Amino acid sequence: MAGILGWFGSEKGKGAGFSLMSLGNMLTAFFTYLRFAEIARIFGTSWQTDAVAVAFVIPLLLQQLISTAFGSAFLPIYSRVRRNKGVEASNLLVNRIVNWMVITGILFLGTAFLFGRGIVGIVGPGADAETLDLAAVLLRIFLPLVFLNAVEGILQNFLIYHNRYGLVSFLKVLQILASYIFLLAGHGRFGIIIVPLSGLAGAAVSFLACAAFSIRLELRPGTVLDPRDGDFRELVRLAVPVMVGVVTGFLGPVADKILASFLAESSITAIDYAARIRNLVRMVMIEPLIVLCTVYFSKAAAAGGRDLLRKEIPSYMRNLSYYTIPAAAILTVFAVPLVSVFFQRGHFGPGQSRLVGHVLSYYAPWLAQFGMGVIAGRAFYALKETITPIALGIWGMICNILLNVILVGSMGVGGLALATTVTSSAKTLMLLITLRRRLGGIGGKEFVPEYLRFLLAGGIMSGFLLLAGSMFPVDLESSLWSRLSRLALIILPGLGIYVAVTAAAGSRTFRDYYGVVRSGLSRGGS
């Protein structure tokens, strides 16, 4: 452990922190992809994978409910407590949160054992009895995994506050790697149940390591339950509106699964797989920057630095948008062949690639705006204002469900994904407008022209991709190498066009990235 702490555990600044988080997320995404691809190869798309998707809905809600709510409120409160009251008070705060999470987890696990069949029946009312019976079994395994991840999330925030980005990256890679190894070793023996079991094994390994690292970095565990502490009560006060927002925001995906359960078999799996692929891209491209902005926004707000907050916001948004816009364009245009390249093997054939890729093509534009919405939300949380983003989340959920009902009849499962993209984009726009009023400006004069340059470049690139894709279509029945080489020959020039257009349009972000690359090359050659 001493060697790992020495290598990964030193404090890092913003640039090194972003590099470590990006590297860690890329490795995590790589092993997540391998695990996901293995599940797709072994089980394909069937009633069993539908059961997995149904079973994971409520645990995922609980994980987001706990980790998002307390994670969003944790850093602003912890930053202030640490700054004003010292180490002992901040340790007591962490222990209170962790202890109450453990109690909550035990209560939910007991509820799942008693009422699991009824719970999954609410999520998949159109599924048959065999699917729901299996989903109830899977639910009881998923829940301990979720609460281990939720508690670890608080501990990781503790590490992040102390700028231990390398440790957090290491833990993420460790969890998914352990889960992947367990999947490979046990799928023949356990069947579809290996999906939650492997996740639980990875979560246990990662949690134990995270707890050990946290203790080494001055956290002193203890049994602290008294909820009357002022700081804990303020954290709960901030977290409750976020929890309401998470629940309401999650009703959209739940409605997706409910409506998909009445469509053809594997429709639930298709929307679940497409969302997982989208989230893999998000993990690599968006999450590292979000972690950094959460830390720096919280510290700036704790020090009373609204001017610094206003200055930081446009920088994060333009840097994030520069690469998420072309990623969204590529994933939208080539969703089906890209799914075939990454997942088409074993029981996952061309038909499954078309089904999942069709849904993914409607999800993909979501990537172009999602990061900006999260950045705006983190700014609100840093200011200890949770009501506004929650109110907008409720509004977005209502719109999402209404649009789901409207589109599912004519577009099927693709309409469910499109509804999510459209309503998420509208919510992001409303968040940015409201944040601008709250802060008296968020650097729109700097960011908006840049974003328009990115959209122009993305539009030109998309036109090229569509034209080249129609002239040189990808045959899903051809070999993997043929599909991969055909896509590379189209996508790489498309990316070159995007970069060239942003450069010609005078993008400041292009100049920043170009300067970093040029500086790195100069140092490497000296």
matplotlib code that plots the C-alpha trace (Angstrom):
import matplotlib.pyplot as plt

x = [0.0, 2.9, 4.1, 0.7, 0.3, 3.7, 3.0, -0.7, -1.3, 0.6, -1.4, -1.9, -2.8, -5.6, -3.6, -2.1, -5.4, -7.2, -4.6, -4.8, -8.6, -8.7, -6.2, -8.1, -11.4, -10.0, -8.7, -12.0, -13.9, -11.7, -12.3, -15.9, -16.2, -14.4, -16.8, -19.8, -18.7, -18.2, -21.8, -23.1, -21.1, -22.3, -25.9, -26.7, -30.1, -32.9, -35.5, -32.6, -30.9, -34.3, -34.5, -31.0, -32.1, -35.4, -33.6, -31.0, -33.5, -34.3, -30.7, -29.4, -32.0, -30.8, -27.2, -27.8, -30.2, -27.5, -24.3, -25.6, -27.5, -24.9, -22.0, -23.2, -23.8, -20.7, -17.9, -19.3, -20.1, -16.9, -14.8, -16.3, -16.1, -12.5, -11.6, -13.3, -13.3, -10.4, -9.7, -11.6, -14.9, -14.6, -13.9, -17.0, -19.0, -17.7, -18.4, -22.0, -22.7, -21.2, -23.0, -26.4, -25.7, -25.0, -28.2, -30.2, -28.6, -29.6, -33.2, -33.5, -31.9, -34.5, -37.3, -36.0, -36.0, -39.6, -41.1, -38.6, -41.1, -43.5, -40.8, -39.6, -43.2, -43.7, -40.6, -41.5, -45.3, -45.3, -42.7, -43.7, -43.6, -40.3, -38.5, -39.9, -39.0, -35.4, -35.3, -36.4, -33.4, -31.0, -32.4, -31.3, -27.8, -27.6, -28.6, -25.5, -23.3, -25.1, -24.6, -21.0, -20.5, -22.5, -20.4, -17.2, -18.4, -18.3, -14.8, -13.7, -15.0, -12.8, -9.8, -10.7, -10.9, -7.3, -6.3, -5.6, -6.9, -4.5, -5.9, -9.5, -8.5, -6.7, -9.8, -12.1, -9.8, -9.4, -13.2, -14.0, -10.9, -11.9, -15.4, -14.2, -12.0, -14.8, -17.1, -14.6, -14.0, -17.6, -20.0, -20.0, -21.0, -23.4, -25.1, -26.8, -26.5, -22.8, -23.7, -24.6, -22.3, -19.2, -20.2, -20.6, -17.1, -15.5, -17.4, -16.2, -12.5, -12.6, -14.4, -11.9, -9.0, -10.7, -11.4, -7.7, -6.5, -8.8, -7.6, -4.0, -5.0, -6.2, -9.8, -10.5, -13.5, -16.0, -19.6, -21.2, -25.0, -26.4, -28.1, -28.4, -25.0, -25.4, -23.2, -24.8, -28.2, -27.2, -25.8, -29.1, -31.0, -29.0, -29.2, -33.0, -33.9, -31.3, -32.8, -36.2, -34.6, -32.9, -36.1, -38.1, -35.3, -35.0, -38.7, -37.9, -35.6, -38.1, -40.8, -38.5, -38.3, -42.0, -43.0, -40.3, -41.6, -44.7, -42.7, -41.0, -38.6, -35.2, -36.5, -35.6, -32.2, -31.7, -32.4, -30.3, -27.3, -27.5, -27.6, -24.6, -22.6, -23.5, -22.4, -19.0, -18.3, -19.5, -17.1, -14.1, -14.9, -17.0, -16.5, -12.8, -13.6, -16.7, -14.7, -12.3, -15.0, -16.8, -13.7, -12.6, -16.2, -16.7, -13.4, -14.0, -17.5, -16.2, -13.7, -16.4, -15.0, -18.0, -15.8, -13.5, -16.6, -17.8, -14.4, -14.0, -17.4, -16.9, -13.5, -14.8, -17.7, -15.8, -13.0, -15.6, -17.7, -14.7, -14.5, -18.0, -19.6, -17.6, -18.0, -21.8, -21.8, -19.7, -21.8, -25.0, -24.1, -22.3, -24.1, -25.0, -21.5, -19.7, -21.9, -21.1, -17.3, -17.3, -19.9, -20.7, -19.5, -20.9, -24.6, -24.5, -25.0, -25.9, -29.5, -28.6, -26.2, -29.0, -31.4, -29.0, -27.4, -30.8, -31.5, -27.9, -28.3, -31.1, -29.2, -25.9, -26.7, -27.2, -23.4, -23.1, -24.9, -25.0, -21.6, -22.7, -25.8, -23.7, -21.2, -24.1, -25.6, -22.2, -22.0, -25.5, -24.4, -21.2, -23.3, -25.4, -28.5, -30.2, -33.8, -33.3, -31.7, -34.2, -37.2, -35.8, -35.2, -38.8, -39.9, -37.6, -38.9, -42.5, -41.6, -39.6, -42.5, -45.0, -42.6, -42.1, -45.8, -46.0, -43.1, -43.2, -46.2, -44.7, -40.9, -40.9, -37.9, -36.0, -38.6, -37.9, -34.2, -35.0, -37.3, -34.5, -32.1, -34.6, -35.7, -32.2, -31.1, -33.9, -33.1, -29.5, -30.5, -32.7, -30.0, -27.5, -30.0, -30.9, -27.3, -26.5, -29.2, -28.0, -24.3, -24.9, -23.1, -21.3, -19.0, -21.5, -19.6, -16.6, -18.4, -21.4, -19.3, -17.0, -19.9, -21.3, -17.9, -17.9, -21.5, -20.5, -17.5, -19.6, -22.2, -19.7, -18.0, -21.5, -22.2, -18.9, -19.6, -23.1, -21.8, -18.8, -20.9, -23.5, -20.7, -18.8, -21.4, -20.3, -21.4, -22.4, -21.8, -18.2, -15.2, -14.3, -11.2, -13.2, -15.8, -13.1, -10.9, -13.9, -15.0, -11.5, -11.0, -14.1, -14.0, -10.3, -10.7, -13.9, -12.1, -9.5, -12.2, -13.6, -10.2, -9.5, -12.8, -12.4, -8.9, -10.1, -13.0, -10.5, -11.4, -9.6, -10.0, -8.2, -5.4, -5.2, -5.1, -2.6, -0.4, -0.4, 0.5, 3.2, 4.7, 4.7, 6.4, 9.0, 9.8, 10.0, 12.4, 14.7]
y = [0.0, 2.4, 2.0, 2.7, 5.7, 7.0, 6.6, 7.6, 9.3, 12.6, 15.8, 17.1, 20.4, 21.0, 20.0, 16.9, 16.0, 16.2, 14.0, 11.4, 11.4, 11.2, 8.3, 6.5, 7.0, 5.7, 2.6, 2.2, 2.7, 0.1, -2.6, -1.6, -2.1, -5.5, -6.6, -5.3, -6.9, -10.2, -10.0, -9.2, -12.1, -14.6, -13.6, -11.5, -9.8, -12.0, -12.2, -12.8, -9.6, -7.9, -9.2, -7.7, -4.3, -4.4, -5.5, -2.8, 0.1, 0.5, -0.1, 2.5, 4.9, 4.3, 4.7, 8.0, 9.0, 8.5, 9.3, 12.2, 13.8, 13.4, 13.7, 17.0, 18.4, 16.9, 18.9, 22.4, 21.5, 19.5, 22.3, 24.8, 22.5, 21.6, 25.3, 26.7, 23.8, 21.6, 17.9, 16.4, 18.1, 17.1, 13.5, 13.4, 14.7, 11.9, 9.3, 10.4, 10.3, 6.8, 5.4, 6.6, 5.2, 1.8, 1.9, 2.9, 0.2, -2.5, -1.3, -1.2, -4.7, -6.1, -4.4, -6.0, -9.5, -9.1, -7.3, -7.8, -9.4, -6.6, -3.9, -5.4, -5.8, -2.0, -1.4, -4.0, -4.4, -5.8, -8.5, -12.1, -13.9, -15.8, -12.5, -10.9, -13.9, -13.7, -9.9, -10.3, -12.6, -10.2, -7.2, -8.7, -9.1, -5.6, -3.8, -4.5, -3.5, -0.2, 0.7, -0.3, 2.1, 4.8, 4.7, 4.5, 7.6, 9.6, 8.3, 9.2, 12.7, 12.9, 11.8, 14.3, 17.2, 16.4, 16.3, 12.6, 12.2, 9.4, 7.3, 7.8, 6.8, 3.7, 2.7, 3.0, 0.8, -1.7, -2.1, -2.7, -4.9, -7.1, -7.3, -8.3, -11.0, -12.4, -12.4, -14.3, -16.9, -17.5, -17.0, -20.7, -21.7, -18.9, -18.0, -14.6, -14.2, -13.6, -10.0, -8.7, -11.1, -9.8, -6.2, -7.0, -8.6, -5.6, -3.2, -5.1, -5.0, -1.3, -0.4, -2.1, -0.4, 3.0, 2.7, 1.8, 4.7, 7.1, 5.9, 6.5, 10.0, 11.1, 9.8, 8.2, 5.9, 5.7, 5.1, 8.6, 8.6, 11.7, 13.6, 16.8, 18.1, 21.4, 20.6, 17.2, 18.8, 21.4, 18.7, 16.8, 20.0, 20.5, 16.9, 16.4, 18.7, 16.9, 13.6, 14.8, 15.9, 12.6, 10.7, 12.9, 12.9, 9.1, 8.7, 9.4, 6.3, 4.3, 5.3, 4.3, 0.8, 0.5, 1.5, -0.7, -3.7, -3.5, -3.6, -6.5, -8.8, -7.3, -3.7, -3.2, -4.6, -2.4, 0.9, -0.4, -1.3, 2.0, 4.0, 2.0, 2.8, 6.4, 6.4, 4.8, 7.8, 10.1, 8.4, 9.1, 12.5, 14.3, 12.9, 13.9, 17.6, 17.4, 16.0, 18.9, 21.6, 20.2, 20.5, 24.0, 25.4, 24.2, 25.7, 29.0, 29.3, 28.4, 31.2, 33.6, 33.7, 34.4, 36.3, 33.3, 31.1, 33.3, 33.1, 29.3, 28.3, 29.4, 27.8, 24.4, 24.6, 25.5, 23.0, 20.2, 21.2, 21.2, 17.5, 16.3, 17.9, 15.9, 12.8, 13.2, 13.7, 10.6, 8.5, 9.7, 9.1, 5.8, 4.3, 1.0, 0.2, 1.3, -0.9, -3.8, -3.1, -3.1, -5.7, -7.9, -11.4, -14.6, -14.3, -10.6, -10.5, -8.0, -7.9, -6.9, -4.3, -2.7, -2.8, -1.2, 1.1, 2.4, 3.5, 4.8, 7.1, 9.0, 9.1, 10.3, 14.0, 14.1, 14.1, 17.6, 19.4, 17.1, 18.2, 21.9, 21.0, 19.2, 22.0, 24.5, 22.1, 21.9, 25.7, 25.8, 23.2, 25.0, 28.0, 25.7, 26.4, 23.1, 24.2, 25.7, 22.7, 20.4, 22.4, 22.4, 18.6, 18.1, 20.1, 18.1, 14.8, 15.8, 16.9, 13.6, 11.4, 13.3, 13.2, 9.5, 8.8, 10.9, 9.4, 5.7, 5.0, 6.2, 5.6, 2.7, 2.3, 5.0, 7.5, 6.9, 7.7, 10.8, 12.1, 11.9, 13.8, 16.6, 17.2, 17.0, 19.6, 21.9, 21.5, 22.3, 25.6, 26.5, 25.8, 28.0, 30.9, 30.6, 30.4, 33.5, 35.4, 34.1, 35.0, 38.1, 36.5, 33.3, 34.5, 34.2, 36.6, 34.3, 31.0, 31.5, 32.5, 29.6, 27.1, 28.4, 27.8, 24.3, 23.7, 25.1, 22.7, 19.8, 20.5, 20.5, 17.4, 15.6, 16.5, 14.9, 11.8, 11.3, 11.8, 9.5, 6.9, 6.8, 6.4, 3.8, 2.0, -0.4, -4.0, -5.5, -9.0, -8.3, -9.0, -7.0, -5.6, -4.6, -2.7, -1.1, 0.0, 1.5, 3.5, 4.7, 5.9, 8.0, 9.2, 10.3, 12.8, 14.0, 14.8, 16.6, 18.7, 19.6, 20.8, 22.7, 24.5, 25.5, 26.8, 28.8, 30.2, 31.6, 29.3, 30.3, 26.7, 25.4, 27.8, 26.6, 22.9, 23.6, 25.5, 22.6, 20.1, 22.3, 22.9, 19.2, 18.4, 21.1, 19.6, 16.2, 17.3, 19.2]
z = [0.0, 0.8, -2.8, -4.3, -2.1, -3.1, -6.8, -7.0, -3.7, -3.9, -4.2, -7.7, -9.3, -11.8, -14.9, -13.5, -11.8, -15.1, -16.8, -14.0, -14.0, -17.8, -17.8, -15.1, -16.8, -20.1, -18.4, -16.5, -19.8, -21.5, -18.9, -18.7, -22.4, -22.2, -19.5, -21.4, -24.6, -22.8, -21.4, -24.9, -26.4, -23.9, -23.4, -26.5, -26.3, -24.7, -22.0, -19.5, -20.4, -20.2, -16.6, -15.9, -17.2, -15.2, -12.0, -12.2, -12.5, -8.8, -7.6, -10.0, -8.8, -5.2, -6.1, -7.9, -5.1, -2.4, -4.2, -6.3, -3.5, -0.8, -3.2, -4.6, -1.1, 0.4, -1.0, -0.4, 3.3, 3.8, 2.3, 4.7, 7.8, 7.0, 6.4, 9.5, 12.1, 11.3, 10.8, 13.7, 12.8, 9.2, 10.1, 12.3, 9.4, 7.1, 9.7, 10.3, 6.5, 6.1, 9.2, 8.1, 4.6, 6.1, 8.1, 5.0, 2.9, 5.4, 5.5, 1.7, 1.4, 3.8, 1.8, -1.4, 0.1, 1.2, -1.7, -4.6, -7.0, -6.6, -7.1, -10.4, -11.5, -11.3, -13.5, -16.1, -16.1, -19.7, -19.0, -18.6, -15.2, -15.9, -16.7, -13.5, -11.3, -12.5, -12.1, -8.4, -7.8, -9.5, -7.6, -4.3, -5.5, -7.1, -3.9, -1.7, -4.8, -4.9, -1.3, -1.3, -4.3, -2.5, 0.6, -1.4, -3.4, -0.2, 0.6, -2.9, -2.5, 0.7, -1.4, -4.2, -1.7, -0.8, -4.5, -4.5, -8.1, -8.8, -6.0, -7.2, -10.7, -9.4, -7.4, -10.4, -12.5, -9.6, -9.3, -12.9, -13.4, -10.4, -11.7, -15.2, -13.9, -11.8, -14.8, -16.9, -14.2, -13.2, -16.1, -17.0, -13.4, -12.5, -15.8, -16.1, -12.3, -12.8, -14.0, -10.6, -8.7, -10.7, -10.0, -6.3, -6.2, -7.8, -5.5, -2.4, -3.5, -4.4, -1.2, 1.0, -0.8, -0.7, 3.1, 3.7, 1.7, 3.4, 6.8, 5.8, 4.8, 8.3, 8.2, 11.6, 11.4, 14.2, 15.1, 15.0, 14.6, 16.3, 13.5, 15.4, 14.4, 12.5, 9.6, 9.1, 9.2, 6.6, 4.4, 4.7, 4.0, 0.8, -0.1, 0.2, -2.7, -4.8, -3.8, -4.9, -8.2, -8.7, -8.1, -10.5, -13.1, -12.9, -13.6, -17.3, -17.6, -15.6, -18.0, -20.8, -19.4, -18.6, -22.1, -23.6, -21.7, -23.8, -27.1, -28.7, -26.7, -26.3, -26.5, -22.8, -23.4, -26.5, -24.6, -21.7, -23.9, -25.8, -22.6, -21.3, -24.5, -24.2, -20.6, -21.5, -23.8, -21.0, -18.6, -20.7, -22.1, -19.5, -16.0, -15.5, -16.1, -14.0, -11.0, -11.3, -11.6, -8.6, -6.5, -7.7, -7.7, -4.1, -2.9, -4.7, -3.2, 0.3, 0.0, -1.2, -4.7, -7.0, -9.4, -9.7, -10.2, -13.0, -14.6, -14.3, -15.7, -19.4, -19.5, -18.4, -20.8, -23.9, -23.3, -22.7, -25.8, -28.1, -28.1, -27.1, -30.2, -32.7, -30.6, -30.6, -34.4, -35.1, -32.7, -34.3, -37.9, -37.4, -34.4, -36.0, -37.5, -34.4, -32.2, -34.6, -34.3, -30.6, -29.7, -32.6, -31.7, -30.2, -29.5, -30.5, -34.2, -37.0, -35.9, -32.4, -33.8, -35.8, -32.8, -30.3, -32.8, -33.9, -30.3, -29.8, -32.8, -31.0, -27.7, -29.1, -29.7, -25.9, -25.5, -27.1, -24.3, -21.2, -19.8, -19.8, -17.8, -15.2, -15.0, -14.4, -11.8, -10.0, -9.8, -8.2, -5.7, -4.9, -4.0, -1.8, -3.9, -4.8, -5.3, -8.8, -10.5, -8.8, -10.0, -13.6, -13.2, -12.3, -15.3, -17.5, -16.2, -16.9, -20.4, -20.9, -19.9, -22.1, -25.1, -24.4, -24.8, -27.9, -29.7, -28.7, -30.9, -34.1, -33.4, -31.0, -28.7, -30.7, -29.7, -26.1, -26.6, -28.7, -25.9, -23.4, -25.7, -26.5, -22.9, -21.5, -24.0, -23.0, -19.3, -19.9, -21.7, -18.8, -16.3, -18.1, -18.4, -14.7, -13.6, -15.6, -13.7, -10.4, -10.9, -12.9, -15.9, -16.7, -19.5, -22.3, -24.5, -24.3, -24.5, -26.9, -30.0, -29.3, -29.1, -32.4, -34.0, -32.7, -34.0, -37.4, -37.5, -36.3, -38.9, -41.7, -40.3, -40.1, -43.7, -44.8, -42.7, -44.1, -47.7, -47.2, -45.4, -48.2, -50.8, -48.9, -46.7, -43.9, -44.4, -41.1, -42.5, -43.4, -41.2, -38.2, -39.9, -42.9, -40.8, -38.6, -41.5, -43.5, -40.5, -39.7, -43.4, -43.0, -39.4, -39.3, -42.2, -40.6, -37.4, -39.5, -41.1, -37.7, -36.3, -39.5, -39.4, -35.8, -36.6, -39.6, -37.5, -35.0, -32.1, -28.9, -27.6, -30.7, -30.0, -26.4, -27.3, -30.2, -27.8, -25.3, -28.0, -29.5, -26.0, -25.4, -28.7, -28.0, -24.6, -26.1, -28.8, -26.5]

ax = plt.figure().add_subplot(projection="3d")
ax.plot(x, y, z, "-o")
ax.set_aspect("equal")
plt.show()
